[in-house]
Amino acid sequence: MAFKFEKLLVWQKAVDLADEVNQVVKKFPREELFVLTSQMRRAADSVSLNIAEGSTGQSNQEFSRFLGYALRSNVEVVACIHLAQRRGYIPKEQFDKIYKMCEELLVMINALRKKLI
């Protein structure tokens, strides 16, 4: 692995989240394509993308800032799954799975941020 972020478990878990969200939104109604579907994909992708961008060639302070962006995107995914469940697009089991993944990422991102300080 040539890039530092590829070795980070938190980045790997963030990619797993993005994959899971991508699979879930494929079942959303067509009218959500440019609304909730797009928003969820972008938020989920943003978690891993910000971890990757911040990890490479940055100071610890700069990396921490990007981890903050990743954290906010992770929380955005949680807000999106709440909307999706209320609209009847995802069953409780799928909601719970993604929610748990987001909780795990929240803990991991916060722990990494604390380690950088």
C-alpha positions in Angstrom: 0.0 0.0 0.0 1.6 3.2 -1.2 -0.6 5.7 0.7 -0.7 6.2 4.5 -4.5 6.3 4.6 -4.9 2.8 3.1 -3.4 1.4 6.3 -5.9 3.2 8.6 -8.6 0.9 9.9 -10.9 4.0 10.2 -10.5 4.7 6.5 -11.2 1.0 5.6 -14.4 1.1 7.8 -15.4 4.4 6.1 -15.1 2.7 2.7 -17.3 -0.1 4.0 -19.9 2.4 5.1 -19.9 4.0 1.6 -20.3 0.6 0.0 -23.2 -0.2 2.3 -25.0 3.1 1.7 -24.5 2.7 -2.1 -26.2 -0.6 -2.0 -29.1 0.7 0.1 -29.9 3.8 -2.0 -30.2 1.7 -5.2 -33.6 0.6 -3.8 -34.8 4.1 -3.2 -37.6 5.5 -5.4 -36.6 7.2 -8.6 -38.0 10.6 -7.4 -35.3 10.5 -4.7 -32.4 10.1 -7.2 -31.3 13.7 -7.1 -32.4 14.4 -3.5 -31.9 11.9 -0.7 -30.1 9.2 -2.8 -27.5 11.7 -4.0 -27.1 13.3 -0.6 -26.5 10.0 1.2 -24.0 8.8 -1.4 -22.1 12.1 -1.2 -22.1 12.2 2.6 -21.0 8.5 2.9 -18.2 9.0 0.3 -17.1 12.2 2.0 -16.2 10.3 5.2 -13.5 8.2 3.6 -12.4 11.0 1.2 -11.7 13.4 4.0 -9.8 10.9 6.0 -7.7 10.1 2.9 -7.1 13.8 2.0 -6.2 14.8 5.5 -3.8 12.0 6.2 -1.4 12.6 3.4 1.3 15.3 3.6 -0.5 17.3 6.3 0.3 18.4 9.8 -1.5 16.8 12.7 -3.5 19.9 13.1 -4.5 19.8 9.4 -5.3 16.1 9.6 -7.5 16.8 12.6 -9.4 19.4 10.7 -10.1 16.9 7.9 -11.2 14.3 10.4 -13.7 16.9 11.7 -15.1 17.1 8.2 -15.3 13.3 8.0 -17.1 13.3 11.4 -19.7 15.8 10.2 -20.3 13.8 7.0 -20.7 10.6 9.1 -23.4 12.4 11.2 -25.0 13.5 8.0 -25.3 9.9 7.0 -27.1 9.2 10.3 -29.6 12.1 9.6 -30.2 10.7 6.1 -31.0 7.2 7.3 -33.5 8.7 9.7 -35.2 10.4 6.8 -35.0 7.3 4.7 -36.6 5.1 7.4 -39.4 7.7 8.1 -40.2 7.7 4.4 -40.3 3.9 4.3 -37.3 3.4 2.1 -35.2 1.2 4.4 -36.3 -1.4 6.9 -35.3 -1.2 10.6 -32.6 -3.9 10.1 -30.8 -1.9 7.4 -31.2 1.3 9.5 -29.7 -0.5 12.5 -26.8 -1.8 10.4 -25.8 1.6 9.0 -26.4 3.3 12.3 -24.0 0.9 14.0 -21.4 1.4 11.4 -21.7 5.2 11.9 -21.4 4.8 15.6 -18.3 2.8 15.2 -16.8 5.4 12.9 -17.7 8.2 15.3 -15.7 6.6 18.0 -12.8 5.8 15.8 -12.6 9.2 14.2 -12.8 10.9 17.6 -10.1 8.6 19.0 -7.8 9.4 16.1 -8.3 13.1 16.5 -7.4 12.9 20.2 -4.3 11.0 19.3 -3.2 13.7 17.0 -3.4 16.5 19.6 
